[in-house]
């Protein structure tokens, strides 16, 4: 992820788009350690044939992995990860091997807090290579004024 773009309160405007980043292609081999970490041995995540027998094109990437990519994207825009105040996310669609993910968002609200920082509310989203919505949500964070 591009770490060079960071948010500063006075640079932001309601309706402003956040930069979009591309991740991928997704790999089925990333699913295995996540399945172990989550203790999720559901064959839908690990077995292509099992998933295809249930009408899916391939094994499904775990939702928490998709969510982690979106969290990582949003916190990469902040000066420090602890500037994140809250998030809300809704799972919309599945991710499969070889999919590309695109993360982005838009500024929804700006609220000055004090002489050093403000609070920013953004819509955040994750889409696939076909512009299909994977995750949608909201992120709130503290953002400093420029030094």
N, C-alpha and C positions, 0 to 999 in steps of 0.2 A: 504494500500500500504506500501511496505517496505521503511521506511524513512532512513534506515541505510546506503544505498549506495548513495554517492554523487560524482559528477564528479569533478575531478581535472585535469587541462590541461595536465600536464606532464605524467599522467597515460593513456592518450588516444592515439589511433592509428587509422588511416584511415582504414576502413573495420572492425573495432572492433564492436562486437554486444553489444548493451545495454541489461541490464537485462530484462527479460520478467516477467510480473506480470499477475496474474489471477484475474478476477473479476466475481462474480456471485454466484449463478444463478441470472439472471435478473428477476425482478418481475413486473408483470402488475400493482401492487399497487404503484410502483415508477412512473408510467406514469401519474397518476392523478395529483399530485402536479406540475409536469413539464407542463402538459397541462394547468393548471391554470396560472402558471408563464408566459408561452409563449402565453397565450390567444389562444391556439390551441385546439379547440374542435372538430377537425376532428375525426369522429367516427372510422377511421382506427386505431387510437391510443387508443381508449377506449372501443370499442365494438367488441368482438371476432366474434360474428355471422355476423356482418356487414363485417368484414375483410374476413371471410371465404366465404361469398357470392361473394366476388370480387376476389376469387382465392388464397388468402393468407392463411397460416396455422393458424394464430392467429393475434391478435392485434399487431401492429408494434410499437416498441419503437421509440420515437422521435429522429431524427438525432442530434439535439443539445445536448441531453443527452449523446449519444454515444461520441460526440465530447468533451463534458465536461470530460468524463472519460479519454480520450486520453490527453487532456490538463493537467489534474491532474497528470497523470502518468509522463508526460515529466517534469513538474515543480517540481515534487517530487525529481527528480535527481539533481536539481539545489541547490546551496547554499541558494538562496533567489528567490522567484517567480519573482521579478522584473529583474532578470538576463535574462529572456526571451526577445529576440529581435524581433522575428517574427515567424509566422507559416503559412503554406499553407496546407489545407486539402481538400481531395476529398472524397465524399460519394460514396461508391461502392455497398453496399448491406444492407438489412434490418436486424434488430435484433428483436427477438421474446422472449416472456416469457420463462424462464428456459434455455435460452442460457447462455453460459459462454463466457466472452470476455477475450482476451489476448492482452496486449499492449507491444510493444517492438520497437526496432529500431536498427540503425547502424550508426556509425560515417562516414560521407562522406567527410568532409573537416575540417582542423585545420588551424587557422591563428593567430599567436601571435599578441597581441595588444600593450602591454607595459610590464613593468617588474613585473606586478602583475596579469595579466590575459590574456586570449586568447579568440578568437571567435570560436565556434564549430557549424558546420552544420551537422544535422542528418536527415536521413530518419526516419520517425516514422510510425507505422502501428497499426491497431487493427484487430484482427482475431477472429472468433468464434471457438467453440469446434470442428468443422469439418475442421478447417484450412481455412475456407472461409474468404476472405478479406472483411472487413467491411469499414474501413477508411484507406486511404493512404495519406502520406503527408511529410512535411519537417518542421523541427524546427531549429531555429538559436538561440544561447544563448551565454552569456558571462560566462566564467568559470575561477575561480581563479587558480593560481599556489598554490601548497601546502605551508602552512605557515612555 
